Amino acid sequence: MDDRKKELLKEIVENYVKTVKPVGSNSLCKKLKCSSATIRNEMALLENMGYIEKNHISSGRIPSEKGYRYYVEHLMQPKDLTGEDMLKLQTIFANNELEVNDAVTKCMEIISDMTNYTSIVLGKNSSDNYLKQINLIALDEQKIIAIVCTDKGVVENKQFILPTDTDILEVVKTGEMINKMLVGTPINNVAEKLEFEIKPIIAKKVKDYETVYNIFYDAFNDFLHHNTNIHVSGRVNLLKEPEYDNTDSIKRIASKLEDNSFKEMLDSIDGSEDLKIYIGEESNFDDNVTVIKRKYKSGGEEGTIAIIGPKRMEYERVVSLLNYMVDKIEGKDDGRE
């Protein structure tokens, strides 16, 4: 990749991001001060190298996933935020009454509006969560639902099918007894208390205690697995992009956004605190999107923020916005504004 090819690839990526149109050789001649024949030859070489590809409806070229990857790693330049962009975010940081998680959520809502992409906040609950209740509700003679709630308002539920010979009324009654013993327990201590304090007690009082114990144990483990605050902004923004202009792609993306499969996606990708960019197949979400994510820590709170957009994304702007936001959030405690 010599300097001319680098400059050409950079122009193709940035031109395509702005126009959503395949880039032809004629539009690049004046910019790169080369003849049309030279540009066509260089584009052919870039295509053979796998950095650009031909659009099926045009003779122009568009970046490939490999091209986007090379761009973000070698060609992308940091982009200063506009005064308007910074002002919109600074209004959030200036509000000292906001908790960290609320400030993060509001910032990501604003960034979603600014970029017209979908934003996600995946925030872990703070360590001072306490169990408010675990209730069992009978749905019919064999189905029961367990509902776990914390004092922070986090709620998780799980449905169980009971063995045919189980007395469901006894299960619910025992559940009420266990609930009373667990209320107010720090979230991190519930499993230990359930195993070593409560299990011996109900074993003496309840004939079918193992069924009830397993329900509570499974429900709480399920809760811990999903014990994450998720906030999504601009779900429909992604569907407005030209890349998703047919029924099949709209249904595919909409379904993934609605079933919160992005949580598994964010959990499955790199866990480092550095900003990461996942393009197409790398995202584990959809082959036709880019996911940019970064972790944050502040005031005992931590979580992950992410932007989901088309592969044809304004990479420099999104990267700058996320980095600026995290730097400000993490700097709140030391007095920076």
N, C-alpha and C positions, 0 to 999 in steps of 0.2 A: 504494500500500500504506500505509494509515493505521495508527495505533497499534493500533486494535481488531483489524484484520485480521492484523497482525503477531502480536499476542498469541494470536489464534485459531489461526493457522497453527502457532505454537510449541507450543500445547497439543495440536493434532492430531498433529503429528510425535511429540512425546514420549509421548503416550498410546498411539499405535500401536506405537511401539518397545517399550513395556513390555508391552502386552496382546496384540499381534498380532491385534487385532480392529478392524474399521472403527469410526470414531468417529461417534456420533450427536449430535444437537443437545442432547438431554436431559441427557447426561452433562457438558455444558459450561456449562449455565446457572448453576449454583451457583458454579462456579469463576470465571467471568467476570462474574457478577452481571448477567446480561442475560436477557431473556425468551427462551423457546424460538423464538418467531417471529423475533426479532432475530438469533439465532444461525443459524437456517435461511437467512435472507436474506443474511447475511454469508458463509455457507458457499457459497451459490449464486454469489455474486460471486467468491469465491476459485476456485471451479470454472471459472467462465467465464474467469478470468485464467490458468488452467492450473496452479495451484499444488496443487490437490487433485483427486481423481477418485473417482467412485462405484465401490464394489466390486460386482461382478456378483451376489454372493449376499446383499447387504444394502443397506439404505437409507443406511448410514453412509458416511463418506468416508475415504479413505486419501491420504497424500501422493503426489504425482507426482514424477518426477525433477526437474522444475523446482522443486517445493516443497522437496524435500530440498536442492537447490542453494541456494535462498534461505535456508534454515534454517542451513546450515553457514557461509554467508558473512555473514549479518546477525543471526541470532537466537541461535545457539549460544553458551552461556556456558562459559568455562573451568571445568573441574571438578577440584577438589582430590582427589588420590588418598587413599584411606583408609590408615590406618596399616598395615592388613594387607597391602594392595597394595604399599606401599613396602617393608615388611619382607621380603616374598618376593623382591623384586628386589635389595634391599640385601645379601642373603646372597651373591649372585653378585659384586657389586662388592667385597665384603669379602675375597674369595678372590684374593689377589695372585698366586697361582701360575697363574691362568688367562691364556692369551693373549687378545688382544682379540677375535679371531674366535670363540674358544670362549665367551667371556663374552657376546658378542652372541647367539650361537646358543642358549645356555642361557636367556638373558633372553626371547628370543622363544618358546621352548618354554613358559616359565612364562606369558607373556602369552596364548599360545594356550589354555592350560588355564584361565586366569582369565576369558577372554572367551567361550570356546567357539567361536572363529573360527579360520580357517586362517592360520598365519603363515609368512612366507617370509624367508629371509636370502639375499641375492644378494651374495656377497663376492668382490671381486677378489683374485687371488693377490698376495702381497707381491713387491716388486721383486727380492728376492734368490733367486728360484726358479732352479734349475739343471736342465738336461735330464738325466734319468737314462737314458732309452733310447728309441729309435724302432725297433721291431721289425717285420719283415714276416713274415707267416705265410701259407703257401699253403693255401687251402681246397679247391681242386681245380685242374684244368689251366688254368683261365682266371681264377679268382677269387683275390684276395689281400686280406688285411686288414693295415692298418698301425696299430700301437698306439704311442701317444705317452705317455710317463710323465715326471713331474718328481720331484725329490727331496722335494717336499711331499706326494706321494701322489696328485696329480691325474692322472687317466688319461682319455684320449680315443682312440677308435678310428674308423677309416673303411675301408669296403670298396671295392675297385676291381675292375673287369672289364678284363683285359688283352687286347690284340690277339691274334688267333688264332695268329699266327706268333711269338709271344714265348716265349722259353725261360724258363719260370718259375723253374727252379732257379738260373739265372744271376741273375735278378732278386733272389731271396732272398739269394744269396751276396753280391751287390753291396750289398744292404741291410745285411748284417752288417758290411761294410767301412765303409760310411758311418756306421753307428751308432757304431763304435769311434772315429771321428774327431770325432763330435759330443758324446759323453758328457762331462758336466761343463761344457758351455757355458752361460753365462747365458742365460736364456730369451729375453731381448730381442736377443741377438746371433746366434741360430741361423740366421735367414734370411740374414743377411749372410755368415756363414761358409759356409753351404751354396752360395751363389751364387758367391762369389769365391775360396774356398779349395778346396772339395771338388769342385765341378763340373769344373774344369780337370783334376783328378787322375783322376776316373773316366772322363772323355772319352778319355783316353789308354789306359785299361785295359779298358774295356767297350765292346763293339760297340753295344749297344742302350742306351747310358747315359741317353739322354733319357727313356726310359720310366721308369727307376728314379728319376731326378732329379725328374720330374714327380710321381711318387707321393709322394716325401718332401716336396716343396714343397706339394702340395695337402693332404697330411695335416697338415703343420705349420700351414698357414694355417687349416685347419678347426679345429685345436686352439686357435689364438689366438682364433678367433671364439667358441669355446665355453669359453674358458679362464676359467671362473668357478665358484667354489664355490657350490653351491645346497643349501640345507637347508630342508625343508618340515616343519612340525609341524601336527598336527591336521587332516590331509586329510579325515577323516570328519566333523569337527565341522560343516563347512559343510552336509554332507548331512543333518544332523539338524535343520536349521532348517525351520520350517513351510512356507516358500516352496518347498521342494523336496520336496513330498509326493507327487509322482507319478513313475512309472517313467521317463518321457521326460526330465524335468528332472534326475533323479538320474543317469541315464546320461550326459546331456550334461555336467554339472558334473564327474562322476567321471572321464570321459574326458579333460577338459581338465586336471584335476589330475594325472592319471597320466602324460600325455605331456609334462609340463613346459612347456606352452604359455604359462604365466605368465612364463617367462623372456623370451620375445619381447614379451609384453605390457609388462613392466617396462622393457625396452630401448626400446620404442617411445614411451613416454610421457615427459613433461617431465623433463629431466635436471637441473633445478636442485636445490640442496641444501635448499630450504624444504620443509616438510611439504605434501604435495599430496593432495587428495581427488578421486577419480574415481568418478562415480556412473553405474551402468547402462551405456549405450552408450559413455560416455567412457572406460571401463576398457579397451576393446579386448580384454576377456576373456570377458565374458558380460553380456547385457543386464539380468540380474537380480541383479547383485552390486554392491558398493561396494569399491573398493580404496583404502586409505590407505597412503601410503608416505613414507619420509623417508630421506635419505642420511646416512651417518656417516663420520667420518674420525678416526683415532686411532692413534698409534704406527706410522705408516707404512702402516697398513691402511685400506682404505676399502671401502664397499659400500652396498647398499640394503636396508632392511628394509621389510616391507609386511604389512598385515593384509587378508585377503579375507573379507568377510562379506556378509550380505544387505544390500539397500538400507536395510532397517529395522535399522540398526546403532546401537549405543550410541556415537554419534559423539564426544561429549564425553569419554567414558572412554577410548576408543581413542586419540584425539588426545593426551590427557594422558599416557597410558602410554608412547606412542612418544616424545614430547618429553622426558619424564622420563628414559627410558632412554638416549636419545642424549646428553642433557646430562651424565648421569653417566659414560657411556662416554668421551665426549670430554674429560671433566674428570679422568680418572684420572691423566693425566700431570702435572697441576699440583697433585696432592696432595689434591684434593677427594674426599670420601667419598660 
